[in-house]
Amino acid sequence: METLIGLLPIIAMFAVMWFFIIRPAQKRQKATATMQNNLKRGDQVITVGGLHGTIDALDDTTVFVTVADGTRLQFEKVAIGRVVE
């Protein structure tokens, strides 16, 4: 019984870490993956590097983004940080 009481603080710390660190990170990662899988032509996006543009074309792993003056750049889907409404 004393061993269980001695392990209780360690178990409590793991539970706190799970709810405050690990779980929110997993939720963010899942939301980002869902956003990247739902990209479509015409979406206004911002890349993880901060580049603003419009999706011109996309396939399974790459996205073509049109930026100023009609410049067309090719990115990996995972490089898309967020969609601008």
N, CA, C and O atoms as a GROMACS GRO file, in nm:
protein
  340
    1MET      N    1   0.082  -0.120   0.000
    1MET     CA    2   0.000   0.000   0.000
    1MET      C    3   0.087   0.126   0.000
    1MET      O    4   0.053   0.226  -0.064
    2GLU      N    5   0.199   0.122   0.072
    2GLU     CA    6   0.288   0.238   0.076
    2GLU      C    7   0.351   0.263  -0.060
    2GLU      O    8   0.378   0.378  -0.096
    3THR      N    9   0.376   0.158  -0.136
    3THR     CA   10   0.432   0.173  -0.270
    3THR      C   11   0.334   0.247  -0.360
    3THR      O   12   0.373   0.333  -0.438
    4LEU      N   13   0.207   0.213  -0.348
    4LEU     CA   14   0.103   0.280  -0.428
    4LEU      C   15   0.094   0.427  -0.391
    4LEU      O   16   0.080   0.513  -0.479
    5ILE      N   17   0.101   0.457  -0.264
    5ILE     CA   18   0.096   0.597  -0.219
    5ILE      C   19   0.220   0.672  -0.267
    5ILE      O   20   0.212   0.790  -0.300
    6GLY      N   21   0.334   0.604  -0.270
    6GLY     CA   22   0.458   0.666  -0.318
    6GLY      C   23   0.454   0.694  -0.468
    6GLY      O   24   0.515   0.791  -0.514
    7LEU      N   25   0.383   0.611  -0.544
    7LEU     CA   26   0.372   0.631  -0.689
    7LEU      C   27   0.263   0.729  -0.728
    7LEU      O   28   0.259   0.775  -0.842
    8LEU      N   29   0.175   0.761  -0.636
    8LEU     CA   30   0.062   0.850  -0.665
    8LEU      C   31   0.105   0.987  -0.720
    8LEU      O   32   0.044   1.033  -0.816
    9PRO      N   33   0.207   1.054  -0.665
    9PRO     CA   34   0.248   1.183  -0.722
    9PRO      C   35   0.300   1.170  -0.866
    9PRO      O   36   0.276   1.259  -0.948
   10ILE      N   37   0.370   1.063  -0.896
   10ILE     CA   38   0.422   1.043  -1.032
   10ILE      C   39   0.307   1.021  -1.129
   10ILE      O   40   0.306   1.076  -1.239
   11ILE      N   41   0.210   0.941  -1.088
   11ILE     CA   42   0.092   0.917  -1.172
   11ILE      C   43   0.014   1.046  -1.192
   11ILE      O   44  -0.034   1.073  -1.302
   12ALA      N   45   0.000   1.126  -1.087
   12ALA     CA   46  -0.071   1.253  -1.097
   12ALA      C   47   0.002   1.349  -1.192
   12ALA      O   48  -0.063   1.419  -1.270
   13MET      N   49   0.136   1.353  -1.185
   13MET     CA   50   0.212   1.440  -1.276
   13MET      C   51   0.193   1.397  -1.421
   13MET      O   52   0.178   1.482  -1.509
   14PHE      N   53   0.193   1.267  -1.446
   14PHE     CA   54   0.171   1.218  -1.582
   14PHE      C   55   0.032   1.256  -1.632
   14PHE      O   56   0.016   1.296  -1.747
   15ALA      N   57  -0.068   1.245  -1.546
   15ALA     CA   58  -0.205   1.282  -1.585
   15ALA      C   59  -0.214   1.431  -1.617
   15ALA      O   60  -0.278   1.470  -1.714
   16VAL      N   61  -0.150   1.514  -1.537
   16VAL     CA   62  -0.152   1.659  -1.562
   16VAL      C   63  -0.080   1.690  -1.694
   16VAL      O   64  -0.128   1.771  -1.773
   17MET      N   65   0.034   1.627  -1.717
   17MET     CA   66   0.107   1.649  -1.843
   17MET      C   67   0.020   1.606  -1.961
   17MET      O   68   0.017   1.675  -2.063
   18TRP      N   69  -0.049   1.495  -1.948
   18TRP     CA   70  -0.134   1.445  -2.057
   18TRP      C   71  -0.241   1.548  -2.092
   18TRP      O   72  -0.260   1.579  -2.210
   19PHE      N   73  -0.312   1.601  -1.992
   19PHE     CA   74  -0.424   1.691  -2.018
   19PHE      C   75  -0.381   1.832  -2.057
   19PHE      O   76  -0.456   1.901  -2.126
   20PHE      N   77  -0.263   1.876  -2.017
   20PHE     CA   78  -0.222   2.013  -2.047
   20PHE      C   79  -0.120   2.025  -2.160
   20PHE      O   80  -0.105   2.133  -2.216
   21ILE      N   81  -0.050   1.917  -2.195
   21ILE     CA   82   0.053   1.926  -2.297
   21ILE      C   83   0.026   1.832  -2.414
   21ILE      O   84   0.015   1.876  -2.528
   22ILE      N   85   0.015   1.704  -2.387
   22ILE     CA   86   0.008   1.605  -2.495
   22ILE      C   87  -0.126   1.610  -2.567
   22ILE      O   88  -0.129   1.612  -2.690
   23ARG      N   89  -0.236   1.611  -2.494
   23ARG     CA   90  -0.369   1.607  -2.556
   23ARG      C   91  -0.397   1.729  -2.645
   23ARG      O   92  -0.443   1.710  -2.758
   24PRO      N   93  -0.370   1.852  -2.600
   24PRO     CA   94  -0.393   1.967  -2.689
   24PRO      C   95  -0.305   1.964  -2.815
   24PRO      O   96  -0.350   2.004  -2.922
   25ALA      N   97  -0.182   1.915  -2.802
   25ALA     CA   98  -0.095   1.906  -2.920
   25ALA      C   99  -0.150   1.807  -3.020
   25ALA      O  100  -0.145   1.831  -3.141
   26GLN      N  101  -0.202   1.695  -2.973
   26GLN     CA  102  -0.263   1.597  -3.062
   26GLN      C  103  -0.386   1.655  -3.132
   26GLN      O  104  -0.407   1.629  -3.250
   27LYS      N  105  -0.466   1.732  -3.060
   27LYS     CA  106  -0.586   1.794  -3.120
   27LYS      C  107  -0.547   1.895  -3.227
   27LYS      O  108  -0.610   1.900  -3.333
   28ARG      N  109  -0.443   1.976  -3.201
   28ARG     CA  110  -0.396   2.073  -3.301
   28ARG      C  111  -0.344   2.002  -3.425
   28ARG      O  112  -0.372   2.043  -3.537
   29GLN      N  113  -0.269   1.894  -3.404
   29GLN     CA  114  -0.213   1.819  -3.516
   29GLN      C  115  -0.325   1.757  -3.600
   29GLN      O  116  -0.316   1.757  -3.723
   30LYS      N  117  -0.428   1.706  -3.538
   30LYS     CA  118  -0.541   1.646  -3.609
   30LYS      C  119  -0.618   1.754  -3.686
   30LYS      O  120  -0.658   1.731  -3.800
   31ALA      N  121  -0.638   1.871  -3.625
   31ALA     CA  122  -0.709   1.980  -3.692
   31ALA      C  123  -0.630   2.030  -3.814
   31ALA      O  124  -0.690   2.060  -3.918
   32THR      N  125  -0.499   2.039  -3.802
   32THR     CA  126  -0.415   2.082  -3.914
   32THR      C  127  -0.420   1.981  -4.028
   32THR      O  128  -0.429   2.020  -4.144
   33ALA      N  129  -0.414   1.853  -3.995
   33ALA     CA  130  -0.421   1.749  -4.099
   33ALA      C  131  -0.556   1.752  -4.170
   33ALA      O  132  -0.562   1.735  -4.291
   34THR      N  133  -0.663   1.774  -4.096
   34THR     CA  134  -0.796   1.784  -4.156
   34THR      C  135  -0.804   1.904  -4.250
   34THR      O  136  -0.857   1.893  -4.360
   35MET      N  137  -0.751   2.019  -4.206
   35MET     CA  138  -0.751   2.139  -4.290
   35MET      C  139  -0.673   2.114  -4.418
   35MET      O  140  -0.718   2.152  -4.526
   36GLN      N  141  -0.556   2.050  -4.408
   36GLN     CA  142  -0.473   2.026  -4.526
   36GLN      C  143  -0.538   1.927  -4.622
   36GLN      O  144  -0.519   1.936  -4.743
   37ASN      N  145  -0.615   1.833  -4.570
   37ASN     CA  146  -0.684   1.737  -4.657
   37ASN      C  147  -0.808   1.796  -4.724
   37ASN      O  148  -0.855   1.744  -4.825
   38ASN      N  149  -0.862   1.906  -4.668
   38ASN     CA  150  -0.981   1.969  -4.723
   38ASN      C  151  -0.951   2.090  -4.810
   38ASN      O  152  -1.042   2.167  -4.841
   39LEU      N  153  -0.826   2.110  -4.848
   39LEU     CA  154  -0.790   2.223  -4.934
   39LEU      C  155  -0.854   2.207  -5.071
   39LEU      O  156  -0.869   2.095  -5.121
   40LYS      N  157  -0.893   2.320  -5.131
   40LYS     CA  158  -0.950   2.315  -5.265
   40LYS      C  159  -0.904   2.436  -5.345
   40LYS      O  160  -0.853   2.533  -5.289
   41ARG      N  161  -0.922   2.428  -5.474
   41ARG     CA  162  -0.880   2.535  -5.564
   41ARG      C  163  -0.955   2.664  -5.529
   41ARG      O  164  -1.076   2.662  -5.507
   42GLY      N  165  -0.881   2.774  -5.524
   42GLY     CA  166  -0.940   2.904  -5.494
   42GLY      C  167  -0.929   2.945  -5.348
   42GLY      O  168  -0.960   3.060  -5.316
   43ASP      N  169  -0.887   2.857  -5.260
   43ASP     CA  170  -0.871   2.892  -5.118
   43ASP      C  171  -0.756   2.991  -5.101
   43ASP      O  172  -0.650   2.976  -5.163
   44GLN      N  173  -0.778   3.090  -5.019
   44GLN     CA  174  -0.672   3.184  -4.980
   44GLN      C  175  -0.597   3.119  -4.865
   44GLN      O  176  -0.658   3.084  -4.764
   45VAL      N  177  -0.466   3.103  -4.878
   45VAL     CA  178  -0.388   3.032  -4.777
   45VAL      C  179  -0.265   3.112  -4.735
   45VAL      O  180  -0.221   3.205  -4.804
   46ILE      N  181  -0.212   3.074  -4.619
   46ILE     CA  182  -0.085   3.126  -4.570
   46ILE      C  183   0.002   3.004  -4.541
   46ILE      O  184  -0.040   2.913  -4.469
   47THR      N  185   0.122   3.003  -4.595
   47THR     CA  186   0.212   2.890  -4.573
   47THR      C  187   0.277   2.903  -4.435
   47THR      O  188   0.266   3.007  -4.369
   48VAL      N  189   0.344   2.798  -4.392
   48VAL     CA  190   0.413   2.803  -4.263
   48VAL      C  191   0.527   2.904  -4.265
   48VAL      O  192   0.572   2.948  -4.159
   49GLY      N  193   0.573   2.941  -4.383
   49GLY     CA  194   0.677   3.042  -4.396
   49GLY      C  195   0.624   3.184  -4.403
   49GLY      O  196   0.701   3.280  -4.407
   50GLY      N  197   0.489   3.199  -4.405
   50GLY     CA  198   0.427   3.331  -4.405
   50GLY      C  199   0.390   3.384  -4.541
   50GLY      O  200   0.350   3.500  -4.552
   51LEU      N  201   0.401   3.303  -4.646
   51LEU     CA  202   0.367   3.347  -4.781
   51LEU      C  203   0.216   3.340  -4.801
   51LEU      O  204   0.154   3.238  -4.772
   52HIS      N  205   0.156   3.450  -4.849
   52HIS     CA  206   0.013   3.456  -4.875
   52HIS      C  207  -0.012   3.428  -5.023
   52HIS      O  208   0.062   3.476  -5.109
   53GLY      N  209  -0.117   3.351  -5.053
   53GLY     CA  210  -0.148   3.322  -5.191
   53GLY      C  211  -0.280   3.250  -5.206
   53GLY      O  212  -0.352   3.228  -5.108
   54THR      N  213  -0.311   3.214  -5.330
   54THR     CA  214  -0.434   3.144  -5.364
   54THR      C  215  -0.399   3.010  -5.426
   54THR      O  216  -0.310   3.002  -5.511
   55ILE      N  217  -0.468   2.905  -5.385
   55ILE     CA  218  -0.442   2.773  -5.442
   55ILE      C  219  -0.491   2.770  -5.586
   55ILE      O  220  -0.607   2.800  -5.614
   56ASP      N  221  -0.401   2.735  -5.676
   56ASP     CA  222  -0.432   2.727  -5.818
   56ASP      C  223  -0.462   2.584  -5.859
   56ASP      O  224  -0.553   2.559  -5.938
   57ALA      N  225  -0.386   2.489  -5.806
   57ALA     CA  226  -0.406   2.347  -5.837
   57ALA      C  227  -0.348   2.266  -5.722
   57ALA      O  228  -0.262   2.314  -5.648
   58LEU      N  229  -0.393   2.142  -5.709
   58LEU     CA  230  -0.337   2.055  -5.607
   58LEU      C  231  -0.354   1.910  -5.647
   58LEU      O  232  -0.444   1.874  -5.723
   59ASP      N  233  -0.266   1.827  -5.593
   59ASP     CA  234  -0.278   1.683  -5.611
   59ASP      C  235  -0.257   1.617  -5.474
   59ASP      O  236  -0.274   1.683  -5.372
   60ASP      N  237  -0.220   1.491  -5.471
   60ASP     CA  238  -0.212   1.418  -5.344
   60ASP      C  239  -0.114   1.478  -5.245
   60ASP      O  240  -0.144   1.485  -5.126
   61THR      N  241   0.002   1.522  -5.292
   61THR     CA  242   0.104   1.569  -5.198
   61THR      C  243   0.149   1.713  -5.219
   61THR      O  244   0.210   1.772  -5.130
   62THR      N  245   0.119   1.772  -5.335
   62THR     CA  246   0.167   1.907  -5.363
   62THR      C  247   0.052   2.003  -5.389
   62THR      O  248  -0.059   1.964  -5.426
   63VAL      N  249   0.082   2.131  -5.370
   63VAL     CA  250  -0.013   2.239  -5.391
   63VAL      C  251   0.057   2.346  -5.473
   63VAL      O  252   0.172   2.381  -5.444
   64PHE      N  253  -0.011   2.398  -5.575
   64PHE     CA  254   0.041   2.509  -5.653
   64PHE      C  255  -0.030   2.636  -5.606
   64PHE      O  256  -0.152   2.646  -5.613
   65VAL      N  257   0.049   2.732  -5.557
   65VAL     CA  258  -0.004   2.855  -5.500
   65VAL      C  259   0.034   2.970  -5.592
   65VAL      O  260   0.150   2.986  -5.629
   66THR      N  261  -0.066   3.051  -5.627
   66THR     CA  262  -0.043   3.171  -5.707
   66THR      C  263  -0.028   3.289  -5.614
   66THR      O  264  -0.113   3.313  -5.528
   67VAL      N  265   0.081   3.364  -5.631
   67VAL     CA  266   0.107   3.482  -5.549
   67VAL      C  267   0.105   3.605  -5.640
   67VAL      O  268   0.056   3.596  -5.753
   68ALA      N  269   0.155   3.716  -5.594
   68ALA     CA  270   0.152   3.842  -5.667
   68ALA      C  271   0.205   3.827  -5.809
   68ALA      O  272   0.296   3.748  -5.834
   69ASP      N  273   0.149   3.902  -5.900
   69ASP     CA  274   0.190   3.908  -6.040
   69ASP      C  275   0.176   3.773  -6.112
   69ASP      O  276   0.243   3.749  -6.212
   70GLY      N  277   0.091   3.685  -6.060
   70GLY     CA  278   0.066   3.558  -6.126
   70GLY      C  279   0.175   3.456  -6.111
   70GLY      O  280   0.174   3.355  -6.181
   71THR      N  281   0.269   3.479  -6.022
   71THR     CA  282   0.376   3.383  -5.999
   71THR      C  283   0.316   3.258  -5.936
   71THR      O  284   0.241   3.266  -5.839
   72ARG      N  285   0.351   3.142  -5.992
   72ARG     CA  286   0.295   3.015  -5.944
   72ARG      C  287   0.406   2.936  -5.876
   72ARG      O  288   0.508   2.905  -5.937
   73LEU      N  289   0.386   2.903  -5.748
   73LEU     CA  290   0.485   2.831  -5.669
   73LEU      C  291   0.431   2.695  -5.629
   73LEU      O  292   0.311   2.679  -5.606
   74GLN      N  293   0.520   2.598  -5.620
   74GLN     CA  294   0.480   2.463  -5.581
   74GLN      C  295   0.526   2.436  -5.438
   74GLN      O  296   0.642   2.458  -5.404
   75PHE      N  297   0.432   2.388  -5.354
   75PHE     CA  298   0.460   2.356  -5.214
   75PHE      C  299   0.410   2.216  -5.183
   75PHE      O  300   0.322   2.164  -5.251
   76GLU      N  301   0.466   2.157  -5.080
   76GLU     CA  302   0.410   2.035  -5.023
   76GLU      C  303   0.284   2.075  -4.947
   76GLU      O  304   0.275   2.186  -4.895
   77LYS      N  305   0.186   1.985  -4.939
   77LYS     CA  306   0.062   2.016  -4.867
   77LYS      C  307   0.090   2.050  -4.720
   77LYS      O  308   0.022   2.135  -4.662
   78VAL      N  309   0.188   1.984  -4.661
   78VAL     CA  310   0.216   2.008  -4.520
   78VAL      C  311   0.273   2.148  -4.495
   78VAL      O  312   0.283   2.190  -4.380
   79ALA      N  313   0.310   2.220  -4.601
   79ALA     CA  314   0.362   2.355  -4.586
   79ALA      C  315   0.252   2.460  -4.575
   79ALA      O  316   0.280   2.577  -4.550
   80ILE      N  317   0.127   2.419  -4.593
   80ILE     CA  318   0.015   2.512  -4.581
   80ILE      C  319  -0.019   2.524  -4.433
   80ILE      O  320  -0.057   2.426  -4.368
   81GLY      N  321  -0.005   2.645  -4.380
   81GLY     CA  322  -0.027   2.668  -4.238
   81GLY      C  323  -0.170   2.690  -4.200
   81GLY      O  324  -0.218   2.636  -4.101
   82ARG      N  325  -0.242   2.771  -4.281
   82ARG     CA  326  -0.384   2.796  -4.250
   82ARG      C  327  -0.455   2.851  -4.373
   82ARG      O  328  -0.392   2.902  -4.467
   83VAL      N  329  -0.586   2.840  -4.371
   83VAL     CA  330  -0.671   2.894  -4.476
   83VAL      C  331  -0.730   3.024  -4.423
   83VAL      O  332  -0.778   3.029  -4.310
   84VAL      N  333  -0.725   3.129  -4.505
   84VAL     CA  334  -0.776   3.260  -4.466
   84VAL      C  335  -0.919   3.270  -4.516
   84VAL      O  336  -0.948   3.243  -4.633
   85GLU      N  337  -1.007   3.310  -4.429
   85GLU     CA  338  -1.150   3.324  -4.468
   85GLU      C  339  -1.173   3.454  -4.542
   85GLU      O  340  -1.286   3.482  -4.582
   0.00000   0.00000   0.00000
